[in-house]
Amino acid sequence: MTSLLDNVFNGLALGAVYALVALGFVIIFKASGVMNFAHGSLLLLGGYLTAVLHDDLGFAGALAVSVLVTAAVAGAMDRFLLQAGGPDPHTAHVQTIVTIGVDILILTDLSRRIGGDLLSLGDPWGDSVSGLGPVTVADSRIAAIVVSAVVIAGVFALFRYTTWGLSLRASAEDVEAAALMGVRLVRVRMLAWCLAGALAALAAVFLAAFPAPGLERTTGQIALKAFPAAILGGMASPPGALAGSLLIGMTEALVAGYQSELHVLGEGFGDVAPYAVMVLVLLVRPTGLFGGKAAVRV
Amino acid sequence: MPEAPPDDEPALQVEDLDVTYGRAVSALRSVSLTVPHGTVVALLGANGAGKTTLLRAVSGTLRLHRGAVTAGRIHYGTTELDGRDPVAAVRAGVVQVPEGRRVFAGLTVDENLRSGGLGLGRRRPDQVARARERVFTLFPRLAERTRQAAGLLSGGEQQMLAIGRALMAAPRLLLLDEPSLGLAPQMVHRIAEVVREINAQGTAVLLVEQNAGMALSLADTAHVLEVGEVRLSGPADELARTDAVKRLYLGETSGEGAETAQRAGTTEGQGAA
């Protein structure tokens, strides 16, 4: 018997992990206008690297390598594939299609390597649980919430206080004006992709940790739930991605928790729920929760 | 061609410049002009004459519009600028205020000003403070609104912010693209004063305008572009007296205010004044 508190906590933990993925997705869209359909594969790549390296390097070392390599792959993909022709604001849709191709390439190779296996990432939490007042929760979920909160706060600080963050926000508003100020468009954008890749690799850890059975070749698809989170948040709004992720995570946990009461909707409605929520939100607010046009006086 | 001046008094020199968009549309043909150190040069012309294209070529943003320099040279002092990226221009001290202001609407006034220094990389805090001081002295209104979103400023304030943002890079040559566009006559007057003041502080200005009355009153020399070619060049006061300019660019009145923006025909071809 799960209580409301259990469900809310699970929803929070899921939402926190989705937020890592959705935030990367939104950062990429904001920086380049590209929907990165390879985001799930990048996540899977990060998880796979952690899985195969943790025996030799220990969990922390494997995670560090995995985050760096995934960041590098994402950055290289942007710099040498999508931006090969230099900054060009008119081809974002073409580049979006290219990411589908990259997704297929990475996914095919990783599926071949992983096969039907369930890989352990060697995370330190295992299946241990802790009691938090009336509820019993998995340590991995507490870790997910804490780590996500810290990392996301760090990302928002990067946006607000660093030169890179200012460059990114300026070029997202107006590429040409940013170029005229001397913003290095190619580099700023590539770093955005690196950051998104790093966030995906980190998210993989929590998507594969208990109570999930481990990393499988379909783990990347779980990340697809971050798509509705990003879209209903407003696509180019990092705070929107955060809110959207929590909403999706909460929806999923509550629908799963009250599955028996919701049986009229059929089995497995939890998988559909994120999209149902997305559609409902977009019906009311077509630009997403935070996607409303900024106040502009002309 | 005089030899390149020493770099402490650089001049912008555009020589026989051809610019083409999409490998097909010729936007500038054989355009030459010079902006000597510390002067104000006006560039006049109707819509589509190629004024903005010239500024894009200097600033290195043609590529964002699928354009390219196909012949000719641009250099500022000893720095080659044709075919370079926008960072090169900013580093050389050539900074553009684009047409339509283009402030970052969702960023605060303060962040807009900070963004003006992005091209110079790390700078000493006192240099940044001095640049900011200069901007706030010119535009006290901005100092009161540093935390406000730029999109909420009035049109005139946005133009001031756009100029202030460019000044944050401490330019030696300011490229101003239609600063009077869409502004009330009083604000146009204020912008003219600001341009005079910036120039008096030692910054050269290349002023692109449709408001010929305002531009010619400020400029030392002026050029008239028509369909991608320089039609008239000369000292601004002489040019203001030529019949062609009077008729096409100044209208019947002496050209006070923004309404002078005209929809002139393009056929008149007279030799340089």
Interface residues (C-beta under 8 A of the other chain):
Chain A: G86 P87 D88 P89 H90 T163 L166 S167 R169 A170 E173 D174 V175 E176 A177 A178 A179 L180 M181 G182 V183 R184 A294 A295 V296 R297 V298
Chain B: S59 G60 T61 R63 L64 R66 D85 P86 V87 A89 V90 R91 V95 Q96 P98 R102 V103 F104 A105 G106 L107 E111 R114 S115 G116 G117 L118 G119 L120 A149 G151 L152 L153 S154 G155 R165 A166 A169
